Amino acid sequence: MQECCLVVVLFQLLHTNHWSRARAFLELGFLRYLGRISYSVYLWHWQSIHLKAVLPELPNWLFALIAIVASIILGSISFYVLE
């Protein structure tokens, strides 16, 4: 029940002038696109994390960047091919 109330409050705040900056940020094209493919990215992120076994010598920050980019690319491809 609390989650429903939170959603209603956030919805109301986003449609008022108080949160115009937050609303403008959330309406950025990249974020809207990422929201559209988010389930596909979710399905691919675990496979991207398993790349660490293949690339153990990479620094953690570089591996994280590669895993994020790989998840988004694979999620995007599967979104358009499968869905």
Chimera marker file (.cmm) of the C-alpha trace (Angstrom):
<marker_set name="trace">
<marker id="1" x="0.000" y="0.000" z="0.000" r="1" g="1" b="0" radius="0.5"/>
<marker id="2" x="2.856" y="2.363" z="0.774" r="1" g="1" b="0" radius="0.5"/>
<marker id="3" x="4.276" y="1.872" z="-2.696" r="1" g="1" b="0" radius="0.5"/>
<marker id="4" x="0.990" y="2.938" z="-4.283" r="1" g="1" b="0" radius="0.5"/>
<marker id="5" x="0.896" y="6.093" z="-2.172" r="1" g="1" b="0" radius="0.5"/>
<marker id="6" x="4.485" y="6.894" z="-3.109" r="1" g="1" b="0" radius="0.5"/>
<marker id="7" x="3.698" y="6.494" z="-6.800" r="1" g="1" b="0" radius="0.5"/>
<marker id="8" x="0.689" y="8.811" z="-6.508" r="1" g="1" b="0" radius="0.5"/>
<marker id="9" x="2.699" y="11.464" z="-4.636" r="1" g="1" b="0" radius="0.5"/>
<marker id="10" x="5.578" y="11.324" z="-7.129" r="1" g="1" b="0" radius="0.5"/>
<marker id="11" x="3.142" y="11.484" z="-10.036" r="1" g="1" b="0" radius="0.5"/>
<marker id="12" x="1.521" y="14.590" z="-8.575" r="1" g="1" b="0" radius="0.5"/>
<marker id="13" x="4.877" y="16.245" z="-7.887" r="1" g="1" b="0" radius="0.5"/>
<marker id="14" x="6.119" y="15.601" z="-11.415" r="1" g="1" b="0" radius="0.5"/>
<marker id="15" x="3.048" y="17.312" z="-12.839" r="1" g="1" b="0" radius="0.5"/>
<marker id="16" x="3.516" y="20.524" z="-10.854" r="1" g="1" b="0" radius="0.5"/>
<marker id="17" x="6.006" y="23.338" z="-11.339" r="1" g="1" b="0" radius="0.5"/>
<marker id="18" x="7.930" y="22.378" z="-8.191" r="1" g="1" b="0" radius="0.5"/>
<marker id="19" x="9.654" y="19.502" z="-9.908" r="1" g="1" b="0" radius="0.5"/>
<marker id="20" x="10.100" y="20.963" z="-13.369" r="1" g="1" b="0" radius="0.5"/>
<marker id="21" x="13.866" y="20.266" z="-13.336" r="1" g="1" b="0" radius="0.5"/>
<marker id="22" x="13.341" y="16.653" z="-12.297" r="1" g="1" b="0" radius="0.5"/>
<marker id="23" x="10.660" y="16.261" z="-14.919" r="1" g="1" b="0" radius="0.5"/>
<marker id="24" x="12.910" y="17.746" z="-17.601" r="1" g="1" b="0" radius="0.5"/>
<marker id="25" x="15.685" y="15.357" z="-16.567" r="1" g="1" b="0" radius="0.5"/>
<marker id="26" x="13.382" y="12.330" z="-16.663" r="1" g="1" b="0" radius="0.5"/>
<marker id="27" x="12.137" y="13.315" z="-20.123" r="1" g="1" b="0" radius="0.5"/>
<marker id="28" x="15.612" y="13.190" z="-21.677" r="1" g="1" b="0" radius="0.5"/>
<marker id="29" x="15.616" y="11.009" z="-24.761" r="1" g="1" b="0" radius="0.5"/>
<marker id="30" x="18.296" y="8.641" z="-23.507" r="1" g="1" b="0" radius="0.5"/>
<marker id="31" x="16.489" y="8.020" z="-20.215" r="1" g="1" b="0" radius="0.5"/>
<marker id="32" x="13.187" y="7.408" z="-21.987" r="1" g="1" b="0" radius="0.5"/>
<marker id="33" x="14.922" y="4.960" z="-24.320" r="1" g="1" b="0" radius="0.5"/>
<marker id="34" x="16.623" y="3.238" z="-21.402" r="1" g="1" b="0" radius="0.5"/>
<marker id="35" x="13.238" y="2.950" z="-19.697" r="1" g="1" b="0" radius="0.5"/>
<marker id="36" x="11.783" y="1.324" z="-22.791" r="1" g="1" b="0" radius="0.5"/>
<marker id="37" x="14.527" y="-1.313" z="-23.013" r="1" g="1" b="0" radius="0.5"/>
<marker id="38" x="15.048" y="-1.683" z="-19.240" r="1" g="1" b="0" radius="0.5"/>
<marker id="39" x="13.603" y="-5.195" z="-18.989" r="1" g="1" b="0" radius="0.5"/>
<marker id="40" x="15.853" y="-6.415" z="-21.790" r="1" g="1" b="0" radius="0.5"/>
<marker id="41" x="18.853" y="-4.795" z="-20.083" r="1" g="1" b="0" radius="0.5"/>
<marker id="42" x="17.807" y="-6.474" z="-16.841" r="1" g="1" b="0" radius="0.5"/>
<marker id="43" x="17.785" y="-9.867" z="-18.563" r="1" g="1" b="0" radius="0.5"/>
<marker id="44" x="21.266" y="-9.338" z="-20.034" r="1" g="1" b="0" radius="0.5"/>
<marker id="45" x="23.071" y="-7.740" z="-17.098" r="1" g="1" b="0" radius="0.5"/>
<marker id="46" x="23.868" y="-11.002" z="-15.341" r="1" g="1" b="0" radius="0.5"/>
<marker id="47" x="25.525" y="-12.452" z="-18.422" r="1" g="1" b="0" radius="0.5"/>
<marker id="48" x="27.576" y="-9.278" z="-18.717" r="1" g="1" b="0" radius="0.5"/>
<marker id="49" x="28.726" y="-9.669" z="-15.125" r="1" g="1" b="0" radius="0.5"/>
<marker id="50" x="29.970" y="-13.175" z="-15.913" r="1" g="1" b="0" radius="0.5"/>
<marker id="51" x="32.476" y="-11.592" z="-18.298" r="1" g="1" b="0" radius="0.5"/>
<marker id="52" x="34.658" y="-10.986" z="-15.221" r="1" g="1" b="0" radius="0.5"/>
<marker id="53" x="35.717" y="-14.643" z="-15.359" r="1" g="1" b="0" radius="0.5"/>
<marker id="54" x="36.907" y="-14.111" z="-18.935" r="1" g="1" b="0" radius="0.5"/>
<marker id="55" x="38.562" y="-10.746" z="-18.240" r="1" g="1" b="0" radius="0.5"/>
<marker id="56" x="39.976" y="-11.020" z="-14.674" r="1" g="1" b="0" radius="0.5"/>
<marker id="57" x="42.933" y="-8.692" z="-15.280" r="1" g="1" b="0" radius="0.5"/>
<marker id="58" x="40.805" y="-5.611" z="-15.982" r="1" g="1" b="0" radius="0.5"/>
<marker id="59" x="40.425" y="-2.953" z="-13.276" r="1" g="1" b="0" radius="0.5"/>
<marker id="60" x="37.007" y="-2.985" z="-11.619" r="1" g="1" b="0" radius="0.5"/>
<marker id="61" x="35.953" y="0.434" z="-12.964" r="1" g="1" b="0" radius="0.5"/>
<marker id="62" x="36.778" y="-0.604" z="-16.541" r="1" g="1" b="0" radius="0.5"/>
<marker id="63" x="35.019" y="-3.916" z="-16.156" r="1" g="1" b="0" radius="0.5"/>
<marker id="64" x="31.921" y="-2.156" z="-14.751" r="1" g="1" b="0" radius="0.5"/>
<marker id="65" x="31.902" y="0.209" z="-17.722" r="1" g="1" b="0" radius="0.5"/>
<marker id="66" x="32.209" y="-2.687" z="-20.185" r="1" g="1" b="0" radius="0.5"/>
<marker id="67" x="29.444" y="-4.644" z="-18.407" r="1" g="1" b="0" radius="0.5"/>
<marker id="68" x="27.068" y="-1.655" z="-18.447" r="1" g="1" b="0" radius="0.5"/>
<marker id="69" x="27.704" y="-0.893" z="-22.110" r="1" g="1" b="0" radius="0.5"/>
<marker id="70" x="27.416" y="-4.576" z="-23.071" r="1" g="1" b="0" radius="0.5"/>
<marker id="71" x="24.131" y="-4.913" z="-21.173" r="1" g="1" b="0" radius="0.5"/>
<marker id="72" x="22.661" y="-1.861" z="-22.896" r="1" g="1" b="0" radius="0.5"/>
<marker id="73" x="23.796" y="-2.967" z="-26.354" r="1" g="1" b="0" radius="0.5"/>
<marker id="74" x="22.568" y="-6.554" z="-25.928" r="1" g="1" b="0" radius="0.5"/>
<marker id="75" x="19.348" y="-5.356" z="-24.328" r="1" g="1" b="0" radius="0.5"/>
<marker id="76" x="18.721" y="-2.965" z="-27.197" r="1" g="1" b="0" radius="0.5"/>
<marker id="77" x="19.333" y="-5.642" z="-29.813" r="1" g="1" b="0" radius="0.5"/>
<marker id="78" x="17.103" y="-8.175" z="-28.088" r="1" g="1" b="0" radius="0.5"/>
<marker id="79" x="14.376" y="-5.550" z="-27.555" r="1" g="1" b="0" radius="0.5"/>
<marker id="80" x="14.120" y="-4.857" z="-31.267" r="1" g="1" b="0" radius="0.5"/>
<marker id="81" x="14.689" y="-8.417" z="-32.472" r="1" g="1" b="0" radius="0.5"/>
<marker id="82" x="12.587" y="-10.360" z="-29.962" r="1" g="1" b="0" radius="0.5"/>
<marker id="83" x="9.942" y="-7.979" z="-28.655" r="1" g="1" b="0" radius="0.5"/>
<link id1="1" id2="2" r="1" g="1" b="0" radius="0.2"/>
<link id1="2" id2="3" r="1" g="1" b="0" radius="0.2"/>
<link id1="3" id2="4" r="1" g="1" b="0" radius="0.2"/>
<link id1="4" id2="5" r="1" g="1" b="0" radius="0.2"/>
<link id1="5" id2="6" r="1" g="1" b="0" radius="0.2"/>
<link id1="6" id2="7" r="1" g="1" b="0" radius="0.2"/>
<link id1="7" id2="8" r="1" g="1" b="0" radius="0.2"/>
<link id1="8" id2="9" r="1" g="1" b="0" radius="0.2"/>
<link id1="9" id2="10" r="1" g="1" b="0" radius="0.2"/>
<link id1="10" id2="11" r="1" g="1" b="0" radius="0.2"/>
<link id1="11" id2="12" r="1" g="1" b="0" radius="0.2"/>
<link id1="12" id2="13" r="1" g="1" b="0" radius="0.2"/>
<link id1="13" id2="14" r="1" g="1" b="0" radius="0.2"/>
<link id1="14" id2="15" r="1" g="1" b="0" radius="0.2"/>
<link id1="15" id2="16" r="1" g="1" b="0" radius="0.2"/>
<link id1="16" id2="17" r="1" g="1" b="0" radius="0.2"/>
<link id1="17" id2="18" r="1" g="1" b="0" radius="0.2"/>
<link id1="18" id2="19" r="1" g="1" b="0" radius="0.2"/>
<link id1="19" id2="20" r="1" g="1" b="0" radius="0.2"/>
<link id1="20" id2="21" r="1" g="1" b="0" radius="0.2"/>
<link id1="21" id2="22" r="1" g="1" b="0" radius="0.2"/>
<link id1="22" id2="23" r="1" g="1" b="0" radius="0.2"/>
<link id1="23" id2="24" r="1" g="1" b="0" radius="0.2"/>
<link id1="24" id2="25" r="1" g="1" b="0" radius="0.2"/>
<link id1="25" id2="26" r="1" g="1" b="0" radius="0.2"/>
<link id1="26" id2="27" r="1" g="1" b="0" radius="0.2"/>
<link id1="27" id2="28" r="1" g="1" b="0" radius="0.2"/>
<link id1="28" id2="29" r="1" g="1" b="0" radius="0.2"/>
<link id1="29" id2="30" r="1" g="1" b="0" radius="0.2"/>
<link id1="30" id2="31" r="1" g="1" b="0" radius="0.2"/>
<link id1="31" id2="32" r="1" g="1" b="0" radius="0.2"/>
<link id1="32" id2="33" r="1" g="1" b="0" radius="0.2"/>
<link id1="33" id2="34" r="1" g="1" b="0" radius="0.2"/>
<link id1="34" id2="35" r="1" g="1" b="0" radius="0.2"/>
<link id1="35" id2="36" r="1" g="1" b="0" radius="0.2"/>
<link id1="36" id2="37" r="1" g="1" b="0" radius="0.2"/>
<link id1="37" id2="38" r="1" g="1" b="0" radius="0.2"/>
<link id1="38" id2="39" r="1" g="1" b="0" radius="0.2"/>
<link id1="39" id2="40" r="1" g="1" b="0" radius="0.2"/>
<link id1="40" id2="41" r="1" g="1" b="0" radius="0.2"/>
<link id1="41" id2="42" r="1" g="1" b="0" radius="0.2"/>
<link id1="42" id2="43" r="1" g="1" b="0" radius="0.2"/>
<link id1="43" id2="44" r="1" g="1" b="0" radius="0.2"/>
<link id1="44" id2="45" r="1" g="1" b="0" radius="0.2"/>
<link id1="45" id2="46" r="1" g="1" b="0" radius="0.2"/>
<link id1="46" id2="47" r="1" g="1" b="0" radius="0.2"/>
<link id1="47" id2="48" r="1" g="1" b="0" radius="0.2"/>
<link id1="48" id2="49" r="1" g="1" b="0" radius="0.2"/>
<link id1="49" id2="50" r="1" g="1" b="0" radius="0.2"/>
<link id1="50" id2="51" r="1" g="1" b="0" radius="0.2"/>
<link id1="51" id2="52" r="1" g="1" b="0" radius="0.2"/>
<link id1="52" id2="53" r="1" g="1" b="0" radius="0.2"/>
<link id1="53" id2="54" r="1" g="1" b="0" radius="0.2"/>
<link id1="54" id2="55" r="1" g="1" b="0" radius="0.2"/>
<link id1="55" id2="56" r="1" g="1" b="0" radius="0.2"/>
<link id1="56" id2="57" r="1" g="1" b="0" radius="0.2"/>
<link id1="57" id2="58" r="1" g="1" b="0" radius="0.2"/>
<link id1="58" id2="59" r="1" g="1" b="0" radius="0.2"/>
<link id1="59" id2="60" r="1" g="1" b="0" radius="0.2"/>
<link id1="60" id2="61" r="1" g="1" b="0" radius="0.2"/>
<link id1="61" id2="62" r="1" g="1" b="0" radius="0.2"/>
<link id1="62" id2="63" r="1" g="1" b="0" radius="0.2"/>
<link id1="63" id2="64" r="1" g="1" b="0" radius="0.2"/>
<link id1="64" id2="65" r="1" g="1" b="0" radius="0.2"/>
<link id1="65" id2="66" r="1" g="1" b="0" radius="0.2"/>
<link id1="66" id2="67" r="1" g="1" b="0" radius="0.2"/>
<link id1="67" id2="68" r="1" g="1" b="0" radius="0.2"/>
<link id1="68" id2="69" r="1" g="1" b="0" radius="0.2"/>
<link id1="69" id2="70" r="1" g="1" b="0" radius="0.2"/>
<link id1="70" id2="71" r="1" g="1" b="0" radius="0.2"/>
<link id1="71" id2="72" r="1" g="1" b="0" radius="0.2"/>
<link id1="72" id2="73" r="1" g="1" b="0" radius="0.2"/>
<link id1="73" id2="74" r="1" g="1" b="0" radius="0.2"/>
<link id1="74" id2="75" r="1" g="1" b="0" radius="0.2"/>
<link id1="75" id2="76" r="1" g="1" b="0" radius="0.2"/>
<link id1="76" id2="77" r="1" g="1" b="0" radius="0.2"/>
<link id1="77" id2="78" r="1" g="1" b="0" radius="0.2"/>
<link id1="78" id2="79" r="1" g="1" b="0" radius="0.2"/>
<link id1="79" id2="80" r="1" g="1" b="0" radius="0.2"/>
<link id1="80" id2="81" r="1" g="1" b="0" radius="0.2"/>
<link id1="81" id2="82" r="1" g="1" b="0" radius="0.2"/>
<link id1="82" id2="83" r="1" g="1" b="0" radius="0.2"/>
</marker_set>
